[in-house]
Amino acid sequence: MQTVQMLPSLRKLFLAIFLFSAGALLAGVFIEHQFELEPCSMCVFQRVMFIGVALTALAAAIHGVKAAGRRVYAVLVLIFADLGAALAIRQLWLQQLPPEKVPTCPPSLDYMLDVLPFTEVLKVVLSGDGNCAEVVWTMLGLSIPGWSLICFVVIVSAGMVQLVRR
């Protein structure tokens, strides 16, 4: 008797994760250019996390590893996706703050990189600012970080499947 395989192959699922991440990234770039929006620092870092997920998943799909390698790639995907989800949650939190509680906007990134140590710049950028708290686009009642969070949750789900499957 044959067993029915419910899950797609390892390569196909990693390829699907790559395509989904690349699609989310392209959607963000399209929205930016279509509506002439300037991405805030947290948006840029969320894009970096999508790139991390996409490149890791593409490498896994090409590499076609077995059990231990699959878990390594799945953990890397989960790290990038979890970090992206945390950034999206932080940005959603900033967006719901009353105007008087929103942090002020720091100096430009170029200036901060010139005068501050990198760890301090990273801390300032990841904590978010007034630009990150501004809702500049919505679809179906969700802002860009809301959609980003949904995408990261889907990626985390697929990554978990890859991590725990036999």
C-alpha positions as CSV (number, residue, x, y, z in Angstrom):
1,M,0.0,0.0,0.0
2,Q,1.3,3.4,-0.9
3,T,1.4,6.3,1.5
4,V,0.1,9.6,0.4
5,Q,2.6,12.5,0.9
6,M,0.7,15.5,2.1
7,L,3.6,17.9,2.1
8,P,5.5,19.1,-1.0
9,S,9.1,18.1,-1.4
10,L,11.8,19.9,0.6
11,R,13.0,21.8,-2.5
12,K,9.5,22.8,-3.5
13,L,8.6,24.2,-0.1
14,F,11.8,26.1,0.1
15,L,11.2,27.4,-3.4
16,A,7.7,28.4,-2.4
17,I,9.1,30.3,0.6
18,F,11.6,32.0,-1.7
19,L,8.9,33.0,-4.2
20,F,6.6,34.2,-1.4
21,S,9.3,36.3,0.2
22,A,10.4,37.8,-3.1
23,G,6.8,38.6,-3.9
24,A,6.4,40.4,-0.6
25,L,9.5,42.3,-1.2
26,L,8.5,43.2,-4.7
27,A,5.0,44.3,-3.5
28,G,6.7,46.7,-1.0
29,V,8.9,48.2,-3.7
30,F,5.9,48.5,-6.0
31,I,3.8,50.3,-3.3
32,E,6.8,52.6,-2.6
33,H,7.1,53.6,-6.2
34,Q,3.4,53.6,-7.2
35,F,2.4,55.9,-4.3
36,E,5.7,57.8,-4.1
37,L,6.4,56.7,-0.5
38,E,9.7,57.0,1.3
39,P,10.3,53.9,3.4
40,C,11.1,54.5,7.1
41,S,14.1,52.7,8.8
42,M,11.9,49.9,10.2
43,C,10.5,49.3,6.7
44,V,14.0,49.1,5.3
45,F,15.0,46.6,7.9
46,Q,11.9,44.5,7.3
47,R,12.9,44.4,3.6
48,V,16.3,43.2,4.7
49,M,14.6,40.4,6.6
50,F,12.6,39.4,3.5
51,I,15.8,39.4,1.5
52,G,17.4,37.2,4.2
53,V,14.5,34.7,4.1
54,A,14.5,34.7,0.3
55,L,18.2,34.1,-0.1
56,T,18.2,31.4,2.6
57,A,15.2,29.6,1.0
58,L,16.7,29.9,-2.5
59,A,20.0,28.4,-1.3
60,A,18.1,25.6,0.4
61,A,16.1,24.9,-2.7
62,I,19.2,24.8,-4.9
63,H,21.2,22.8,-2.4
64,G,18.6,20.2,-1.9
65,V,19.8,19.1,1.5
66,K,18.5,16.2,3.6
67,A,17.5,16.1,7.3
68,A,20.2,18.0,9.2
69,G,20.8,20.6,6.4
70,R,17.1,21.1,6.1
71,R,16.9,22.0,9.7
72,V,19.8,24.4,9.5
73,Y,18.1,26.2,6.6
74,A,14.7,26.2,8.3
75,V,16.2,27.7,11.5
76,L,17.9,30.5,9.4
77,V,14.5,31.2,7.7
78,L,12.8,31.3,11.1
79,I,15.4,33.7,12.5
80,F,15.0,36.1,9.6
81,A,11.2,35.8,9.7
82,D,11.0,36.2,13.4
83,L,13.1,39.3,13.4
84,G,11.0,40.7,10.6
85,A,7.8,39.9,12.5
86,A,9.2,41.6,15.6
87,L,10.0,44.7,13.6
88,A,6.5,44.7,12.1
89,I,4.9,44.3,15.5
90,R,7.1,47.2,16.9
91,Q,6.0,49.4,14.0
92,L,2.4,48.5,14.4
93,W,2.7,49.4,18.1
94,L,4.3,52.8,17.2
95,Q,1.4,53.4,14.7
96,Q,-1.2,53.0,17.4
97,L,0.4,55.4,19.8
98,P,-1.3,58.8,20.5
99,P,0.6,61.6,18.7
100,E,2.0,63.0,21.9
101,K,3.7,59.6,22.7
102,V,5.3,59.1,19.3
103,P,9.1,59.3,19.5
104,T,10.8,62.2,17.7
105,C,12.6,61.6,14.4
106,P,16.3,61.3,14.7
107,P,18.9,62.9,12.4
108,S,19.5,61.3,9.0
109,L,21.1,57.8,8.9
110,D,24.1,59.2,7.1
111,Y,24.7,61.7,9.8
112,M,24.3,59.1,12.6
113,L,26.7,56.7,10.9
114,D,29.3,59.5,10.8
115,V,29.0,60.5,14.4
116,L,27.7,57.5,16.4
117,P,29.1,54.0,16.9
118,F,27.3,51.4,14.7
119,T,25.6,49.7,17.7
120,E,24.1,53.0,18.8
121,V,22.9,53.7,15.2
122,L,21.3,50.2,15.1
123,K,19.6,50.8,18.5
124,V,18.1,54.1,17.3
125,V,17.0,52.7,14.0
126,L,15.4,49.6,15.4
127,S,13.5,51.5,18.1
128,G,11.6,53.4,15.5
129,D,10.7,57.1,15.2
130,G,8.0,59.4,14.1
131,N,8.3,58.4,10.5
132,C,7.8,54.8,11.4
133,A,4.6,55.7,13.4
134,E,3.0,57.4,10.4
135,V,0.4,55.4,8.5
136,V,0.9,56.3,4.9
137,W,-0.9,53.5,3.1
138,T,-3.6,51.0,3.9
139,M,-5.4,48.1,2.2
140,L,-8.4,46.4,3.7
141,G,-7.7,48.4,6.9
142,L,-4.2,47.2,7.3
143,S,-1.1,49.3,7.0
144,I,2.2,48.1,5.4
145,P,3.6,46.6,8.6
146,G,0.4,44.8,9.1
147,W,0.7,43.1,5.8
148,S,4.3,42.6,6.4
149,L,3.5,40.8,9.7
150,I,1.0,38.5,7.9
151,C,3.7,37.6,5.4
152,F,6.2,36.9,8.1
153,V,3.7,34.7,9.9
154,V,3.1,32.7,6.8
155,I,6.9,32.3,6.3
156,V,7.3,31.3,10.0
157,S,4.6,28.6,9.5
158,A,6.3,27.2,6.4
159,G,9.6,27.3,8.2
160,M,8.2,25.4,11.1
161,V,6.9,22.8,8.7
162,Q,10.4,22.4,7.3
163,L,11.9,22.2,10.8
164,V,9.6,19.5,12.2
165,R,8.8,17.3,9.3
166,R,10.3,13.9,9.0
